[in-house]
Amino acid sequence: QVQLVQSGGGLVQPGGSLRLSCAASGLAVGLLAMSWYRQAPGKERELVARISSGGVSTNYADSVKGRFTISRDNAKNTVCLQMNNLKSEDTAVYYCYIVRYWGQGTEVTVSS
């Protein structure tokens, strides 16, 4: 059974940082692209960042470029999202996504 278990997130002030992690079990992620999505209240889910299977190629939504960094550790079957200089508009539920599997979602709230 495939499971994606997320950790991290929470409440942070504008300009702060958070790190999200997603650990996969029941699935060898070495040859798979891994992504992070987010869904803000009243909005559609959107792609935030994606990393290729080898970790060489990354893609980011324009709104997070230069602030967020996606990384992966194939040995640990994990993907992380480092979020710096957070803004109120980053407030959303964040999901990791691998193949067709979703993590449980992690709430990120940016507020003073």
N, C-alpha and C positions, 0 to 999 in steps of 0.2 A: 504494500500500500504506500503510495506516494504522499508525503507530507512536506509542506513548506512552513516552517515555524519562524515567525518574525520576532525580533526583540528590538528594544530601543524606543525612541519616540518620547512624547510627553509634552510638557509645557515649557516654553523658552521665550525669553524676551527678544524683541527685534534686535538683529545684529548678532545674536547668539548662534551656537552650533549644536547640532545633534548628529548622532550616528545610528543608522538603521542597519540591522543585520537580518539575514534570511538563511536558515540552515535547511538543506534538503535532505530527506531520507527516503529510501526506496527508489532512488533515481540517481544514476551516475551523470553528473552535470558536465563532465569534461568536454564533451563534444557539442554542447548546447549553448546557445545564446541565453543570456539572463537579463531581465529587465526590472525596472521599477516603474510603477504607475501611481497616480494619485487621483483622488476624487474629492473635490471640495463640495461643500453643501450647495445643493441646487445646480451643480454642474456635472458634465459628463466626465467619465474617467479618461485621463489623458496620460500619454507616455511621458515619463520624466527623463529616464536614462536607459541606455541599453549597452551591453558589453558583449563582444563576440566570444566565441568559444575559447579562443586562445588568449583573450584579453588584450589583443593588440588594437582592436577597433572599438571605439566608444562613440555614442551619439547622445546628444542632450537636447532637451527642449530649449528653445531660445531663452525662455524666462529663467532658466537656472544655469545657463552657461557661465563658467567662471566662478560659480559659487558651490556647485555640487560636484562630487566626484564618485563615480561608480567603480567598484573594484571586485575582484573575485579571488577565491582561493579554492582551486579545484581539489586539492588534497583534503580540504575540510568540507567540500561540497557547500560552500557558502558564497553569498554575494552581499556586498555592503554598499551603503550609500552614505557618504559623508556630506553633511549639509552645513555650509558656513554662511555667515552673513544672512541669516534667515530674515524673511520679511513676512508681514501679516498675510500677504497673498499666498504664502506657502502653506498656510493652514489647510489641512486636508487629511484624509485617511490615505495612507500609503500602502501599496501592495507590491510584493515581489511576484514575478511571473516567469515561469520556466516551462517552455513547450505549451502545454495547455493547462498547467496547474497554477493556482493562485495561493498566495499566503493568506493568512487570516485577516490581515489588515492591521495597521498600527496608526493610532491617532497622533498627529503632530499639530500642536497649537502654538502659534506665534502671537504673543500678546504682551503688552506692558501692564 
